[in-house]
Amino acid sequence: MATQAQQPPHLHLAELTAAQFIDIWRHFDADGNGYIEGKELENFFKELESARRGPGVDPSNAAFKEQMKEFMANFDKNADGRIEMSELAQILPTEENFLLCFREFVGSSTQFMAAWRRYDTDRSGYIESNELKGFLSDLLKKANRSYDDKKLKEYTQTILRMFDLNGDGKLGLSEMARLLPVQENFLLKFQGIRLTVKEFDSLFAFYDKDGNGYIDEQELDALLKDLCDKNKMDVGSTGIGGYKKSIMALSDGGKLYRAELEIVLCRDSEL
């Protein structure tokens, strides 16, 4: 159980800043897997109940277990027995709720990939601080949220704190995709694949028969099927078609260039 010294200092507040929300998330998602689950979930609910009702909450009590069950029924929207970041954002009232704001704007992996292509303006394979600022500014405008430069800077720094896993001050595709609901994050399906640059070059060259530097949708379909079969990937109900649609959102008029596909399958592959 979290001790008083370990307890996040802001759990009792009526409204959290974006930065405070991240502090709480990081505290309870102790293993960093993108969920609050198991013992983490019990600790979170205990602290939440203590904040609401005062000290003395007993997790072994039958009433506590019933309340926790009711809590999960209300907030665990996909009924997987754990809480993801978007679900937590609905539990804790967060200022300008920028996470839910993001979901309204980019709710699917296809929309996300299209947004990535639009904001990775220099095609570096990363969204850097200035590009991220532009992305968040447009997001807030679309959601009709008021903000000033100070608030925009805070949100930019908060997103970097949350998702810049290697601390390089910019977001790779897999880092940024953590903003998506877990079930929409198709990149998680590729986390077991570790293509080196050499392996990727060989794979791309095989399907880019004419050597023009890009492949089309049919060629991508064959490439993904080959990759999934080779790595014994469970493609789930969405199937190859869902992955293909999301990846083709990076294409230019139906032409998927080497650099775009490399972002997905090779560079920044560790989630």
N, C-alpha and C positions, 0 to 999 in steps of 0.2 A: 504493500500500500504506500501511496505517496505520503511522505511526512510533511509536517507543516513547513519545514524549510524548503521542501521540493515543490510545494504547491504553487501553481502559477498565480501571480499576484493579482491578476485581472479577472478571474473567473466570476467574481461576484458583481462586476460592474453591469449597469443596465445597458450600456452600449459600449462596444469595443471598437478601438481603432483597428485598421487593417493590420498594423504591426503587432498589436496585442493578440489579435486572432491567431496570427502565425506562431507567436510564442506558445500559446495554448496548444495548438495543433502539434508543434514539435515536441512539447512536453509529453503528450499522451501517445502520439505515434512513435513510441520509443525505438522500434526497430526500423523506422523509416520506409515501410513497405507501401505507404499510401492509404492505409486503413487504421482505424482504432478498433481492435478486436481482442477477444480473449480477456486476459488479465488487464490489458490496457483499457478495455471497454468498462470493465468493472471498476477500475480506479477512477475513470472519467465520471461515471455515473455517481459514484460515491462522493466525489468532490462537488459535483453539480448539485446533488441533494443536500450536501452540507452547506453549500452556498445559499440554497433556497430555504432550508429549514433549521440551520444551525448545526453545531457539532453533535456527535453521538449517533450518527448513522451507522447501522450494523449490517454489513453485506450478507451475513449468514441468516439474517431474519427473513422469514417467509414473505413478509410484506414488502421488503426491499426487492426481493426477486420478482414479485408480481408487478411492482412499479417499474422495474427495469424492463420486464416483458412488454408492458403497456407502452413504455417509452420507445422501445425498438419498433413496435407496431406502427407508431406514429411517424417516426423519422427514418427508419431503414427502408427507404422507398423501393429498393430492388430486392428486399427480403433475403439478403445473403448473410444475415447474422453479424454484420459489422458495419461500421460507420465510415464513409468516405468523406472527403473534404467538402463536397457540395452539400452533403447531408448535414454536416456539422455547421455549415454556414447558415442553415435554416434554424438550428437549435440555438446558437449564440447570436444575439442581435448585433451585427457588425455594421459600423458606420459606412454608409453609402454602398452597402453590401456588394463589393466589387467582384467577388467570386460569382455570385448569382447573376450579376450584371454580365459577366463574361459568358456565362452559360446561355443567356438570352440571345447574345450576339453570335456566338460560335458554339452551337449545341451539338453538332455532329462532327465526326472526323473529316468528312468531306468539306464542310464549311471551314473547319480548322485549317486544313491543308491549303484551301484557296486563300484564306487570310494570311497564312505563312508566306505564300508566294508573293502576295501583295506587299507585305511589310519587310521581307528580307530583300530590300531594294538593291543591294549591291551583289546579290546572289552568292554571298559568302558561305551560306549554309548555317548562318547564325543570325539571330536578331540581337543587335547590339543595343546599348542603353538608349541612344537617340532614336533608334527605330522602334524600340519598345515604348518609348514615351509617345510617339506618334500613334502607335497601335492603341494604347490605353486612352489617349485623347479622343480618338474616333469612337472607341467603344462607349465612353461616357456620354458623348454627344448623341449616339444612336439610342442610348437608354434614357435620354433626357435628364441626365444627372448634372447638377451644377458643380463646378470645381474651379479652383484657382491654380496658379503655377506651383504654389507650395504643396497643395494636395496632390497634384499630378506627380510631382517629384517623389512624394512619400509613397504613392502607389507603385511607381516604377521601382523604387528601392525595395519595397515589400515583395513584389513579384520576383526580383532578383534574389532576395534573401531566401525566398521560399523554394525556388526552382533552379537556381544556379548552383548545381551540385558540386562542380569543381572549382567554384570561386573565381572564374576568369572574367567576370563582369559582363558576360553575354550569355544568351540562351541558345543551346542547340535544340534541334527539333524534338528529340525525346524529352528534354527538360521542359520545354514549353508545353508539350502534349500532356503533361501531368495536370494541367488546368482542366482537361476534359474529364467528363464522368468516366470512371474506370471501364465501364462496359463499352464506351465509345472509343477508347484508346487502342486502336488496332495495332499501334506500335508495340504494345505489350506482348502481342503474339510473336513478335520477332526477337524478343529479348534473349532467347536461347541461341540465336544465330550470331556468330561472331565472324563475319566475313572480313578478311584482311583486304587491303587495297589490291593485292595481286589476285586474290580469289574473285573479288568483285570485277576487276578488269577482264578476267577470263570469262566470267559469266556474261557480262554485258556484250563482249565481243562476239560470243556465240550467237546471241539473239539479234545483234546489230549486224545482219548479214552483209549489208552493202557498205558498212563502215562510215556511215554519214553522221554518226554521233548521237543518234536518237533512235528510240523504238516506238512503235505505235501500240494501240490498245490490245490488239490481238497478240502481238509479240510479248507484251507485258503479261497477259493472261497465261501464255505458255511458260514464261519465266517463273511466275509465281507458283504455278502448279508443280513445276520441276523442283523448285526450292522447298515447297511444303512436303512433297513426296520424299525427297532426299533426307529431310530433317524430321520426317514422321510427325509433322505438325498437325494438331487437331484444329481444323479451320472453323469448327462450330457451325451454328445455324446461319451465320452471315455468309460463310463460304468465301471462295476466292473473289466472287463478284464484288463483295463489300470492300475488300482490301484494294482491289483494282480501281474501283470508283474513287476511293480516297486518294490513292497515289496519283491517279490521272488528273486530280485537281491541281497538281503541280505542273502539268504539261502546258505547252505553248501551242495552242491550236491543234491539239491531238498529238503533238510531238513531245515525247518524254525524253529529255536530254540526260546524258550521263550524269551530270553534276546533281540533278534533282533526285534521281534514283539512288545515287550514292549517299545522299543525306539520310534516306530511309534504311538502306540495307548495310551500309558500311560505316561511314563517319558517325561518331556519337552514338554507337550502337548500344552502349551499356546504359540501361535505364535505372 
